[in-house]
Amino acid sequence: MRPCPLGLVLFCALASPALAQRPPQNLTPEERTALLAKREATEKQLEDIAVIDRKVMVPMRDGKRMAADIYRPKDTSKKYPVIFSRTPYNFNFWDVKLGTYRDMTQELEAVKRGYVLVEMNERGHFFSEGDYDILGAPLSDADDQFTWMGSQPWSSGKVGLIGCSSTAEWQMAAASLGNKALTTIIPESFGAGVGKVGPYNEQGNWYRGGAVQMLFIDWLYSEQNQVRPQFPPNTSQADLIAASKLFDLAPQLPPVDWGKAFTHLPEKDIISNVGGPRGIFSDTMVNTSGGNMIARTPNDPAWRKGGLWQSDTMPINVPGLWMMTWYDVSTGPNLATYNFVREHAAGAAKDQQYAVIAPTLHCGYTRATEHTVVGERDMGDARLDYSALTYGWFDHFLKGEDNAILTKTPKIQYYTMGSNKWQHSDTWPPVGAQTVSLSLGSQGHAATLQGDGNLHLTSSAAESLLPLAPSSSPVARAVANGKRHANPGIDLADTFTYDPLHPTPSYGGNVCCAANTIPGEGGALDQRKMENRADILVYTSAPLARGVEVSGPITATLYVSSDVKDTDVTVKVIDVLPDGAAYNLDETIQRLRYRDGDDHTVWLEKDKVYKVTLTPMVTSNFFDTGHRIRIEVAGSNYPRFDRNLNTGGDNISETTAVTAHTSIHHSTEYPSTLTLTVVPH
């Protein structure tokens, strides 16, 4: 959901169509003069070839109007297809801080290639009228916008969508409307638009495993703006354009130390406690879904009133080019969405679903370099020609060009970390993938990196898929002989303490919008620093005798007991290098009240053991010879996820907490496992 800091980037790094109001800092006078000249020269080139129509107020069925800037070729003897980018972010054409035009490179490129480019603000933001709701609800706005663009005299009647993050997340629900003008979509890093699909009921990344993902709190601080300056409805287009050079309506919010702000209790008051505006986070609102998002439960009917795509009621029957990244906040739901649409789309669209999965952070596609470093890990040369791919896609579907894009492009292009190379497959998981399970074991002392937690195979048939080398460790030798410990009949559980007032912190990870609260802002970080904590259990396999590709879902099934009514269990999967460096791949969480389904709560009985299958993780990683597979188990991953206060209360209105003592059981009776998806080579 966080806007990209690179300005108007319509293709592949696009999270917002513009942040030109953030000029480069600390420019010398010479650099400033050069930047002004460059911006003005680009605008002049655009004026030479394009009809520029800014601050066009497009009417919706309820009378509210959405603000759009439109760029189209000057040759009016032809009709042109439309590339449409709709966003909650600021795309004002004038950089009010630099005092010139923002960078119009992408607008210029689109017009040169024979497209109309339409940029529009969501309802309730900037120059667009109405009350704000997340993802630009109501859905009827998208329907009206497609119809309007498809019926303009300059339009060929075909509309394609592209964007990343919030500029992508509304696309799926909008595509399900079946508007005849909408021809294709290119959603990038789109997980916050996915409601429920497959094993994921995250309601737009609001939850994972029933725990709240805190990224939305600091994001909504700057987005919810029900009280804002607006122009009178009869303001002329010329006056709106002139006003755009004076002020862009972007809120100038005081900076917040979110690391400190997130600690505030009750959770529902975090935004108000830092002086933030009223809005949809914790206040009831007169808009489509009603606001007060933090008070909802995962299956609250309000989630189905807004702009989220719900797999069970919203068929998508248009071609899609789906782009994802391994260190995004929602790669699992994104891949599940791709697979679902590919399986259920009607007609030709069923075979016109393609996917790209890059190894970067959220919306970081075009930031890949010859040495793409994500966190602390060098992923190699992860570059891809996204411009050729996306324009080739649009040329085929919007212009009807027979450019062989569908035959020369693999159905799925995915980047495998570790081997650091692009691969392709006709399916996800890749063709030939098989599952193999590792069992958790220990002598009852798995806490910290110095503990005795291990992952081991219990079936000799799995050794061909996951060949673990013999180890000199006495525990590992016992495991190799089929014993978890001296007496396999005894359950030697591992116990950790989780104190909500001193939670286990996030460290790197698969995140977005972390507001400087998570080291590295996400990505792969060496986890050994974390693994010295006594509140983390560590389970590690023996070294691999040969390299193994793990590409697909990773599922942790744990047998858990605790001494409180409700608590959380988190899991992180890690690639351990021969030198000991331990790089995180993905992470998950389960709020135990929802262990039997997120449509109801079931409390824990003290010290009773429960089988808990956590929401699946996903990756593509090559564990080379000598590498080891590891998981960490803990009671929190904060502030990526909110803290369970362990009381059995609602967590959001409480100010007191209870410390939990939670045990992970592993024995013949309680076979805790980690199930990997292995691609044989």
SULQUIGI-V171891 format. One line per field, one symbol per residue. psi: psi as a letter, one per 40 degrees, with the letter a starting at -180 (. if undefined). Layout:
psi: ???
This chain:
psi: ehihfeahgdhdehdiehfeegihifhiddddddddddddddddddddeihhgifhhhiideeihhhihhhiidgeeiiiihhhhhieihfhehgdddfaiihfddddddddefihhhhiiihehbeiiahhiiffiiddddddddddddeideieehhiiiiibeedeedddddedfhddhdiighhgedeehchhbehgeffedihfeihhedddddddedhfdhihiiidehiddddddddedieehigiiihgdddddeiiideeddddeeiiiaedeihigadeeafddeiidfhdddeebeihhdeegihfiihhhhiidfiefdddddddddddddeiiadddefhiihhieaihfedeeiadghhhbehheageiigdddddddddddddeehgefdddehidhhihhidefihiiieihiiheiiiihhiiiieefehideafhihiiehddedddghhiiiehdddddddeehdadgeehhgihhihhhdegihiihaagiifeffehhefaahihedddeeheehhhhhiiihdiihhhhaihhhhihiiieidiaihihhhihhideehhhidiiiihhddedeieeiihiihheihihhhihiiiihhhhiheiihiiihaeighediihheeeeaeddeieiihhihhihihaddgghihhihhhi.
